[in-house]
Amino acid sequence: MSLIVHRIGPSCTIQDLGRNGFLSQGLSRSGAADQIALHEGAALLGQSPACAALEMAGIGGEFEAGKDTQIALTGAPMQASIDGAAVPWNASHLLLTGQRLTLGSAVRGNYGYLHLGGGIDSDVFLGSRSVHLTANVGRAVQVGDILPSASSHGEAGFKLRPDDRFAGGELRVVASFQTALFDQETLNRFARTEFRRGQRANRMGMQLESDGEGFAAAGQLNILSEVITIGDIQMTGTGRPFILLPECQTTGGYPRIATVLPCDLSRAAQSPADCAIRFKFVSLEEATEIQAAHSVELARLPNRVEPLIRDPNDIPDLLSYQLIGGMVSATD
């Protein structure tokens, strides 16, 4: 199975769960900005969430099936159609040979995902197929590329109600190594503040804006650069926070006021510009319980998948179906 790329938006890359264990070599994890979307696609196609998918930032493209191909669409909802007929998001579909899938702009959120049955069979580097543009690992998908699937495995004709994570909201955080550099009043003000996602955002990080003065740490100009991780919230020289995302740098000297829980990073990445974001501090014990519960919910996703019931008005070849099989007499 494969898809031929006829049109593609900018910064569309192949992503999986990312590569871990290379921070000491200066390589951050990369991987899907919305990891929940990978699990949703896997549930819809009956496969592993480790399978690679196409991550589309804000806008999709047009794809032609080189062979009969099972696909799933998750993450930020986009306008979607097959040969001009609208198809639902957060569902799996069968693309017949020669049919074209068209994906438009995101209606909500930022990152949409196109999954293939068996996953996208791209090159593996350091145990992952994830492209890492800032580290020059791989490249963005281009017109003329062929997206091959790893196998013929996959199921189609299913839907899944998505987790609602496309409008900002509350992000839970834990104290970082440098939280103690901020006095208690600053920490309290940080937790009370309603932030807005700024225009400066990519796979490295997202800027937050707010009214009032910024947030500064004691002696922050003397902080030595040290290891940083995805989810850290750095305070720049202006006192405005940045949430670090999958392609963030591996070291830095800006003070970090807190770290977003991994289970809330998908909500952070999918928050659209100007939406409201607030932070809630939780203890390490609470964070461990929250993260464990999240893992359980992800494992249960396959149990939430339902058959996709199509509207007959949206089936262009309806008359080709055998609609009266199994009919019995009303009098016998």
C-alpha positions as CSV (number, residue, x, y, z in Angstrom):
1,M,0.0,0.0,0.0
2,S,1.2,3.5,-0.7
3,L,0.1,7.1,-1.2
4,I,1.5,9.5,-3.9
5,V,1.8,13.1,-2.8
6,H,0.3,15.5,-5.3
7,R,0.0,18.6,-3.0
8,I,1.4,19.2,0.4
9,G,1.4,22.0,3.0
10,P,4.7,23.3,4.5
11,S,6.4,21.6,7.4
12,C,4.5,18.2,6.9
13,T,6.8,15.5,8.3
14,I,6.8,11.9,9.2
15,Q,6.6,11.3,12.9
16,D,6.3,8.5,15.4
17,L,6.7,8.4,19.2
18,G,10.2,9.8,18.8
19,R,13.7,8.7,19.8
20,N,14.8,8.6,23.4
21,G,18.2,8.4,25.0
22,F,20.2,10.9,22.9
23,L,20.1,14.1,25.0
24,S,23.8,13.7,25.9
25,Q,24.5,13.7,22.1
26,G,22.6,16.9,21.7
27,L,19.5,15.3,20.0
28,S,16.1,15.8,21.5
29,R,13.3,13.3,21.2
30,S,11.3,14.8,18.2
31,G,8.3,12.6,17.5
32,A,4.6,13.7,17.1
33,A,3.7,17.0,18.7
34,D,0.3,15.3,19.6
35,Q,1.2,11.8,20.9
36,I,-2.4,11.1,21.7
37,A,-3.2,11.4,18.0
38,L,-0.8,8.5,17.3
39,H,-2.7,6.3,19.8
40,E,-6.0,7.3,18.3
41,G,-4.9,6.4,14.8
42,A,-3.5,3.1,16.0
43,A,-6.8,2.3,17.7
44,L,-8.8,3.1,14.5
45,L,-6.5,0.9,12.3
46,G,-6.0,-1.9,14.8
47,Q,-2.2,-1.5,15.0
48,S,0.6,-0.3,17.3
49,P,0.9,3.4,18.3
50,A,4.6,3.1,17.5
51,C,3.7,3.2,13.8
52,A,4.8,6.3,12.0
53,A,2.2,8.8,10.6
54,L,2.3,12.0,8.6
55,E,2.1,15.1,10.8
56,M,0.5,18.1,9.0
57,A,1.0,21.6,10.5
58,G,-2.1,23.6,9.9
59,I,-2.8,22.4,6.4
60,G,-2.8,19.0,4.7
61,G,-2.5,18.2,1.0
62,E,-3.7,15.9,-1.8
63,F,-2.8,12.2,-2.0
64,E,-3.5,9.4,-4.5
65,A,-3.7,5.7,-3.5
66,G,-1.2,3.7,-5.5
67,K,-2.8,0.6,-4.1
68,D,-5.9,-0.1,-1.9
69,T,-4.9,1.6,1.3
70,Q,-6.5,1.8,4.8
71,I,-6.0,5.3,6.3
72,A,-7.0,7.1,9.5
73,L,-7.4,10.8,10.3
74,T,-6.7,12.1,13.8
75,G,-5.5,15.2,15.6
76,A,-6.6,18.7,14.6
77,P,-9.7,18.3,12.5
78,M,-9.2,19.3,8.8
79,Q,-11.5,19.5,5.9
80,A,-11.3,16.0,4.3
81,S,-12.7,14.4,1.2
82,I,-12.2,11.3,-1.0
83,D,-12.7,12.0,-4.7
84,G,-14.7,15.1,-3.7
85,A,-17.0,13.4,-1.2
86,A,-16.6,14.6,2.4
87,V,-15.4,12.0,4.9
88,P,-15.5,12.3,8.7
89,W,-12.4,13.1,10.8
90,N,-11.2,10.8,13.7
91,A,-12.2,7.8,11.6
92,S,-10.6,5.2,9.4
93,H,-11.4,4.8,5.7
94,L,-10.5,2.7,2.7
95,L,-8.8,4.4,-0.2
96,L,-9.2,2.4,-3.4
97,T,-6.4,2.4,-6.0
98,G,-6.5,5.7,-7.9
99,Q,-8.7,7.5,-5.4
100,R,-7.6,10.9,-4.1
101,L,-7.7,12.1,-0.5
102,T,-7.8,15.8,-0.1
103,L,-7.1,17.5,3.3
104,G,-7.6,21.2,3.8
105,S,-6.9,23.6,6.6
106,A,-7.2,22.8,10.3
107,V,-10.6,23.8,11.7
108,R,-9.4,23.6,15.3
109,G,-6.0,22.9,16.7
110,N,-2.7,22.9,14.9
111,Y,-1.5,19.4,14.0
112,G,-3.5,16.8,12.0
113,Y,-2.3,13.3,11.3
114,L,-2.7,10.9,8.4
115,H,-2.1,7.3,9.3
116,L,-1.6,4.3,6.9
117,G,-2.4,0.7,7.7
118,G,0.8,-0.8,9.0
119,G,2.4,2.7,9.4
120,I,4.6,4.7,7.0
121,D,7.7,2.7,6.1
122,S,10.3,5.4,6.0
123,D,13.9,5.2,6.9
124,V,14.8,4.4,10.5
125,F,17.5,6.5,12.2
126,L,18.6,5.8,15.8
127,G,15.5,3.6,16.4
128,S,12.9,6.1,15.1
129,R,11.3,7.2,11.8
130,S,10.7,10.7,13.2
131,V,12.0,13.7,11.2
132,H,13.8,16.3,13.3
133,L,14.2,19.3,11.1
134,T,16.2,21.5,13.5
135,A,18.7,18.7,13.8
136,N,18.8,18.0,10.1
137,V,17.4,14.5,10.5
138,G,15.3,13.8,7.5
139,R,13.2,16.4,5.6
140,A,9.7,17.6,5.1
141,V,7.5,15.7,2.7
142,Q,7.4,17.1,-0.8
143,V,5.2,16.9,-3.9
144,G,6.1,13.7,-5.8
145,D,7.1,11.7,-2.7
146,I,5.6,8.3,-2.2
147,L,4.5,7.3,1.3
148,P,4.9,3.5,1.5
149,S,3.1,1.5,4.2
150,A,5.0,-1.0,6.3
151,S,2.5,-3.8,5.6
152,S,-1.0,-4.5,4.2
153,H,-2.3,-4.6,7.8
154,G,-5.1,-2.2,8.8
155,E,-8.8,-1.9,9.4
156,A,-11.2,0.7,8.0
157,G,-14.7,1.9,8.6
158,F,-14.4,2.9,12.3
159,K,-14.7,6.1,14.3
160,L,-13.5,7.3,17.7
161,R,-14.7,10.2,19.7
162,P,-11.5,12.3,20.3
163,D,-10.2,13.7,23.5
164,D,-11.1,17.5,23.4
165,R,-7.7,19.1,23.5
166,F,-7.9,21.8,20.8
167,A,-8.9,24.9,22.7
168,G,-6.3,25.5,25.3
169,G,-7.3,25.2,28.9
170,E,-5.5,24.0,32.0
171,L,-2.0,22.5,31.8
172,R,-0.7,20.6,34.9
173,V,2.9,21.3,35.8
174,V,5.5,20.1,38.4
175,A,8.3,22.0,39.9
176,S,11.6,21.9,37.9
177,F,15.1,22.0,39.2
178,Q,15.0,25.8,39.0
179,T,11.5,26.5,40.3
180,A,13.0,27.4,43.7
181,L,14.8,30.4,42.1
182,F,11.4,32.1,41.8
183,D,10.0,33.6,45.0
184,Q,6.7,32.4,46.2
185,E,4.8,35.5,45.2
186,T,6.0,35.1,41.6
187,L,5.0,31.4,41.6
188,N,1.6,32.3,42.9
189,R,1.1,35.0,40.3
190,F,2.2,32.6,37.6
191,A,-0.4,30.1,38.7
192,R,-3.1,32.9,38.8
193,T,-2.3,34.3,35.4
194,E,-4.3,33.6,32.3
195,F,-1.9,33.3,29.4
196,R,-2.5,33.4,25.6
197,R,-0.7,31.4,23.1
198,G,1.4,33.8,21.0
199,Q,2.1,33.8,17.3
200,R,5.7,32.5,17.8
201,A,5.3,28.8,17.8
202,N,6.7,25.7,16.0
203,R,7.9,22.2,16.9
204,M,10.7,23.7,19.1
205,G,8.4,25.6,21.4
206,M,5.5,28.0,21.8
207,Q,5.5,31.5,23.3
208,L,2.9,32.6,25.8
209,E,1.7,36.1,26.4
210,S,-0.1,37.8,29.3
211,D,-1.0,41.2,30.7
212,G,1.2,42.7,33.4
213,E,4.8,42.3,34.2
214,G,6.9,39.3,33.3
215,F,8.3,36.6,35.5
216,A,11.9,36.7,36.7
217,A,14.1,34.4,38.8
218,A,16.6,35.5,41.3
219,G,20.1,35.7,39.8
220,Q,18.9,34.5,36.5
221,L,21.7,36.1,34.6
222,N,24.2,33.9,36.4
223,I,22.4,30.6,35.6
224,L,24.7,28.1,33.9
225,S,23.4,26.2,30.9
226,E,22.2,22.7,31.8
227,V,20.1,19.9,30.3
228,I,16.5,20.7,29.5
229,T,13.6,18.5,28.4
230,I,10.4,18.6,26.5
231,G,7.6,20.3,28.5
232,D,10.0,22.7,30.4
233,I,8.7,26.2,30.7
234,Q,11.5,28.7,30.1
235,M,11.4,32.3,31.0
236,T,13.1,34.5,28.4
237,G,14.8,37.8,29.1
238,T,11.5,39.6,28.7
239,G,9.9,37.4,31.4
240,R,7.6,35.7,28.9
241,P,7.3,31.9,29.1
242,F,8.0,29.4,26.4
243,I,6.8,25.8,26.5
244,L,9.4,23.6,25.0
245,L,8.1,21.1,22.4
246,P,9.5,17.9,20.7
247,E,12.3,19.6,18.7
248,C,13.6,21.8,21.6
249,Q,17.3,22.3,22.3
250,T,18.9,20.0,24.8
251,T,20.6,22.6,26.9
252,G,19.8,26.2,27.9
253,G,20.5,28.9,30.5
254,Y,17.1,30.6,30.7
255,P,15.4,29.8,34.1
256,R,12.6,27.2,34.0
257,I,9.7,27.9,36.3
258,A,8.0,24.5,35.9
259,T,7.5,21.5,33.6
260,V,4.3,20.5,31.8
261,L,3.2,16.9,32.5
262,P,3.7,14.6,29.4
263,C,0.0,13.8,29.3
264,D,-0.8,17.5,28.9
265,L,1.7,18.3,26.1
266,S,-0.7,17.3,23.4
267,R,-3.2,19.9,24.7
268,A,-0.3,22.5,24.8
269,A,0.8,21.7,21.2
270,Q,-2.8,21.8,19.8
271,S,-3.7,25.1,21.5
272,P,-4.5,27.6,18.8
273,A,-3.2,31.2,18.7
274,D,-4.7,33.6,21.3
275,C,-6.5,30.8,23.2
276,A,-6.4,30.9,27.0
277,I,-4.0,28.7,28.9
278,R,-3.6,28.4,32.7
279,F,-1.1,26.4,34.8
280,K,-1.8,24.2,37.8
281,F,1.0,23.0,40.0
282,V,0.7,19.4,41.2
283,S,3.1,17.4,43.4
284,L,5.3,14.6,42.0
285,E,3.1,12.0,43.6
286,E,0.0,13.5,42.0
287,A,1.8,13.8,38.7
288,T,2.7,10.1,38.8
289,E,-0.9,9.1,39.4
290,I,-2.2,11.4,36.7
291,Q,0.3,10.1,34.2
292,A,-0.4,6.5,35.1
293,A,-4.2,7.1,34.7
294,H,-3.5,8.7,31.3
295,S,-1.5,5.6,30.2
296,V,-4.5,3.4,31.1
297,E,-6.8,5.6,29.1
298,L,-4.6,5.3,26.1
299,A,-4.5,1.5,26.4
300,R,-8.3,1.5,26.5
301,L,-8.7,3.5,23.2
302,P,-9.2,0.3,21.1
303,N,-12.2,-0.5,23.3
304,R,-13.8,2.8,22.4
305,V,-13.7,2.4,18.6
306,E,-17.1,2.1,17.0
307,P,-18.3,1.2,13.5
308,L,-18.5,4.2,11.2
309,I,-22.1,4.4,9.9
310,R,-22.1,6.4,6.6
311,D,-24.9,8.5,5.3
312,P,-26.3,6.9,2.1
313,N,-26.4,10.4,0.6
314,D,-22.6,10.6,0.8
315,I,-21.9,7.3,-1.0
316,P,-21.5,8.0,-4.7
317,D,-21.5,4.3,-5.7
318,L,-24.5,3.3,-3.5
319,L,-26.2,1.5,-6.3
320,S,-23.3,-0.9,-6.7
321,Y,-23.9,-2.3,-3.2
322,Q,-26.1,-5.4,-2.7
323,L,-28.7,-3.9,-0.4
324,I,-31.3,-6.7,0.0
325,G,-29.2,-9.7,0.9
326,G,-30.8,-11.7,3.7
327,M,-34.3,-10.5,3.0
328,V,-37.1,-12.8,4.2
329,S,-40.8,-13.0,3.6
330,A,-43.1,-10.9,5.7
331,T,-45.7,-13.6,5.7
332,D,-43.8,-16.9,6.1
